[in-house]
Amino acid sequence: MKLQEKMDAYKKEMQSQASREALDIMHQATETLRKSGILDQVVKVGDKAPAFSLENTSGDVISMTGLLSRGPLVLSFYRGKW
């Protein structure tokens, strides 16, 4: 199963289990984000990522260049407050 198919299946299952109130809140939050103009700032398919280095959970510095030297690299961006 392709990633998009898995994501679609997850979304469908989540929507079937969530309450109407929860779904309304999520839809309202999504619409608020759209209206904020944030979509004009998102990374799009084909955009080049700037080189970066970050600490991992062990405190080791990991660089994008170092990871790319070992093979393809997938970056996942998310917005959240945890």
C-alpha positions as CSV (number, residue, x, y, z in Angstrom):
1,M,0.0,0.0,0.0
2,K,1.4,3.4,-0.9
3,L,1.9,6.1,1.7
4,Q,-1.0,8.3,0.4
5,E,-3.3,5.2,0.5
6,K,-2.3,4.5,4.1
7,M,-2.8,8.2,5.1
8,D,-6.3,8.2,3.4
9,A,-7.2,5.0,5.2
10,Y,-6.1,6.4,8.5
11,K,-8.0,9.6,8.0
12,K,-11.2,7.7,7.1
13,E,-10.9,5.4,10.2
14,M,-10.2,8.4,12.5
15,Q,-13.2,10.3,11.1
16,S,-15.4,7.3,11.6
17,Q,-14.4,7.1,15.3
18,A,-14.2,10.7,16.3
19,S,-17.2,12.6,17.7
20,R,-18.9,15.2,15.5
21,E,-17.7,17.9,18.0
22,A,-14.1,16.8,17.6
23,L,-14.3,16.7,13.8
24,D,-15.9,20.2,13.8
25,I,-13.0,21.5,16.0
26,M,-10.4,20.0,13.7
27,H,-12.1,21.4,10.6
28,Q,-12.3,24.8,12.1
29,A,-8.7,24.7,13.1
30,T,-7.7,23.7,9.6
31,E,-9.7,26.5,8.1
32,T,-8.2,29.0,10.5
33,L,-4.7,27.9,9.4
34,R,-5.7,28.2,5.7
35,K,-6.9,31.8,6.3
36,S,-3.8,32.7,8.2
37,G,-1.7,32.5,5.0
38,I,0.5,29.8,6.4
39,L,0.1,27.7,3.2
40,D,2.0,30.4,1.3
41,Q,5.0,29.6,3.4
42,V,5.0,25.8,3.3
43,V,7.7,23.7,1.7
44,K,6.5,22.3,-1.6
45,V,7.4,19.2,-3.6
46,G,10.7,19.9,-5.4
47,D,11.8,22.7,-3.0
48,K,15.4,22.5,-1.9
49,A,16.0,22.1,1.8
50,P,18.8,24.2,3.3
51,A,21.6,22.3,4.9
52,F,21.1,21.9,8.7
53,S,22.5,20.2,11.8
54,L,20.4,19.3,14.8
55,E,20.9,17.4,18.0
56,N,19.3,14.0,18.3
57,T,17.8,12.7,21.6
58,S,21.3,11.5,22.7
59,G,22.8,15.0,22.2
60,D,24.8,14.0,19.1
61,V,24.8,16.5,16.3
62,I,23.3,15.1,13.1
63,S,23.7,16.9,9.8
64,M,21.6,16.7,6.7
65,T,24.8,16.3,4.6
66,G,25.9,13.4,6.8
67,L,22.6,11.7,6.4
68,L,22.5,12.2,2.7
69,S,25.9,10.6,2.3
70,R,24.3,7.3,3.5
71,G,21.4,7.5,1.1
72,P,18.0,9.2,0.4
73,L,16.6,11.4,3.2
74,V,13.0,12.0,4.0
75,L,12.1,15.2,5.9
76,S,8.7,15.3,7.7
77,F,7.4,18.7,8.8
78,Y,4.5,19.0,11.2
79,R,2.9,21.8,13.2
80,G,1.8,21.0,16.7
81,K,2.0,21.9,20.4
82,W,3.1,19.0,22.4
